[in-house]
Amino acid sequence: MSDILEVTISHLATQGDGAARLPDGRTVFVADTLPGEQVSIRLQPNGRGQLVNILSASPHRTTPSCPLFEQCGGCTLQYMDRAALLAWKTDLVRHALEKAGFAMPASISRVQVQPHSRRRADLAVRRTEEGIVIGLHAKGSQTVTDMTSCAVLHPTIMASLPALRTTLRSLNAVHKMADLQINLLDSGLDILLSTDSPLIATDRQRLTALAEDLNIPRISWQRLKSSAPYETAVQRAPVFQTIAGHTLTPPPGAFLQATAQSEQAIQQSVLDALPARLGKRASLIELYAGCGTLTLPLGERCQVQAYEGYEPAVAALKAVGKSRVTPVCRDLNRQPIMGKGLGKADVVVLDPPHAGAKLQMRQIALGKPDYVIYVSCNPAALSNDASQLASAGYRLETVSVIDQFLWSAETEAVCAFKRESSRRSRNALSH
């Protein structure tokens, strides 16, 4: 098993590892490699290949810009230039849809965000002998790499980390570990801190001082691995975010698209995918609506019934008071909207979690609405879900790929599907 072999990387697998064919016909996966590269590897007991040397490098190989590359688990593909990265992610989406049974449209819209633009972070906190470490888990490890540098996060988030380390070190609530969710809203940083011990009075005072120093409007807290809801530890100013011209107050730790640029690209792709003659009285059902990233711009075009399982997000959307939007709290994975109701809608829009739409997708296929617009953050789940639409007689109209997760194997896509239906005429969409 210690023999060194020379192989040629044929392609990248879905998680970004290079794939090569061994002399005996087996496929071996090798991290940190690119298509077309000739490399020497050492076979491991688990069947993977350990890169020993790059004998012939790809023209798309580049020097990683972050000094924490290979220590931090966040940017595993930073050795690939951004143009090749976007092309590979586009191919992932294309392959997922073709596997589901669809012919691809003539062109695919593509957008890639800029470095240093990510506005949300979910970070691990560990107390060590040297102090507090804040960062991401190293690849395949429980070790947390201290995030002293990042090519992805917004500078405002990065600038807050030194003060956060100092304050968290002084908290009794952080015994061994904590989680830190940071959203950069229009009102400033919004922080949700989850700790392994209770928050005591002096901890609250220190968090208040931190909020004053960094001009943070709100810091919320909850106990790690507890079913108890979060509570407000510090509130010193209003918390707000503007979506499609509407101002709302997201709950702590609220889901936002990773960057402002990608949010706009996703919104525009969904709006562009709507039927051209859709009237303001038309009926649209939105599933997994969150705080309204898509709901509010869709509400400018037609009537929207927006379903979301997280009650605080629904409450934030309700507080906007948008006249053509009806938010409903419902756990769609346990209580999906039935096909009969979905079939009455002119359009169904869904943006499911990473695992996909599960039971809800079956009901969409049964209901057969004329138009389905699917926003995906996972090509594998997209392929599984979309295959049900292919079986139900839909065709793929448009595809947009939005690379909002730079140098990772994750990507976003907006896919529009149409089913020919005698149930209603196109003119009915403009009523």
Disulfide bonds with the S-S distance in Angstrom:
none
